[in-house]
Amino acid sequence: MKKSFALIYDHVMAPLEKRFLMKCRSRLLQHTSGNILEIGAGTGVNFPCKVFAVEPNSHMLQKAQKNAEEAAIPVNITVGIC
């Protein structure tokens, strides 16, 4: 995956995120608790709900690390190997 894709991903997905994905994600994760492993964390859009993430793409990882710093809960990100 190219760096340009990671740079525009959140912006391109924003309308879909607002209309559908945010509600769906909230419903799916409303009863989660404890430590959660997210494999393929992407740009980190789930970080308000997740605590441990693995992302193999270095460009997505850079965005995810920024989102992790802004998350309301501690986020631990590990580089995965693809």
N, C-alpha and C positions, 0 to 999 in steps of 0.2 A: 504494500500500500504506500502510496506516495505522500510526502509531507503536505502537499497542497490539499489532498483529501481531508487530512486531519484538521487542517486550518479552517476549512469551510464546513465541516460536518455539522457542528452544533448550530451554525447559522442556517444551513439548509434544512435541518431537521426541526427547527424551532416551531414552524406552523403545525406540523404533525404532532410534535410534542405537546403543544398547548391544547390542541383539539381532541387528541385521543390518548396518546401514550402516558401522559401524566396521571390521568384517571385510572387507566389500566394498571400502571405500576403501583399506584397507591393501593388499589384493591388487592392486587396480588401479594403485596408486602405488608399489609396492615397487621398481620398476626405474627410476623417474624420476630424472633428474639435470639439472644445469644450471639455467638460469632457466626458470621456468614461469609462464605468464600464466593467471590464473583470471578469467574474465569472469562477472560476477554472483556475487561472493564471498559474498553473503548476510551472515550474522552472523560469518563467519570460522572456521567449524568445521574447514576444511581447512588452516588456517595452519601447523600443524606440518609440513605437506608442501609448502606453496606459498611463493613469494617475492614475487610481484607480482600484485596483485588490482585489479579494477575493479568497483565496485558503484554502480548508478544510484540506488538508493533511499536517501534520506538517513537514514531511521530504522534500516535494516539497517546502513548505513555507521557509525553511531554505535556499534553493538554490535561491528562488525568492528574498529573502531579500538581498542576496549578489548581484544579478543582479540589483536590485533596486538602490543599492548604486553606481553602475557603470553606470547607465542610464544617458543619456544626459538631461533628463527632470525629474522633481520631480515625484516620484511614491509613492503612499499611498497604503499600503497593509493591509488588514484586514483578520484575521483568520475567516474562515467560519466553520460552524458546519455541519458534514455529518451525 
